[in-house]
Amino acid sequence: METLQAMKAFARVAELGSFTRAADELGLSRAMVSTHVRRLERRFGLKLLNRTTRKVAVTPAGSDYLGHCRRVFVELAAAEETLRRGKEQPTGRLRVDVAGSFGRHILLPALPEFLARYPGIDLELRLNERVVDLVKEGIDLAVRGGKVTDPNLVARPVTRSRWIFCASPDYLARHGRPQAVADLARHALIGGTTAESLQPRPWLFPEGVEPPAGLDFGITINETEAVMLAAASGAGIAQTLDLMAARALTEGRLQIVLPDFTQPGPPLSIVHTQAAERLARVRVFSDFLRGLVREVARRARDATGLAEIEGDVHL
């Protein structure tokens, strides 16, 4: 028990960067928190924290140990929930990480329903444009696009996305609707750049279809969500993911163009550690997300008139 208390004290100091704040949060004296950390350091013969008058920083050894501590805490929480089988409502803090565009357009509008259903869960939502380390950053569950290769994570495929061409009704009324890929060269086009490159992401076309000569982006934007919003505002034609554009398509702010030239997009998965899978709050949020994404995918299909992607997964 003393070792567990020391681990909790160390973890909070490392996460908060302050002995004083950690002591206040844990209901301990600052001296006791310092004692816990010193005992761990003496036990391992390693320096876990670098202390200065201004800040506390985690050493490389401390960072590794912090990851181990978090895994232990998750296992303990899972064990406690397993023993409370008679409990009807899951409780506790749930840390969720999703891409910013997914969070703003899909998850946030649906959160009131989830929180009303599970009032005992305190949700900490992080919107990120990077792939985070779930263990090191204390994340219970994340939504990832693309293939998940980390063997330490459990990935539950939810659905597949699709790259579509779209524009606003106002733009199409002013400039006409392209009937063939070659027509794109005569339109205002909106491209997206990635964090790794300032060059626009090449548009995807079906195999055997050559992009038209002179395909030029009049606007390039470094965020997927903003590309879709620019198209909805009438700035031109964009290629975006159907899941991100589902609401704008349903509300009539966007219309699909060139529907015969859509391309498969990245699959969407819910990921978490194996230990987190035993937490009731993780299970109910995972189930909620699956239902939500399936509904958004259905709305996107209805709005575009496209058939379900062959081989799609709805587990």
Summary of the structure (lengths in Angstrom):
residues: 315
radius of gyration: 24.1
end to end distance: 40.7
largest distance: 73.8
contacts: 937
relative contact order: 0.14
helix: 45%
strand: 22%
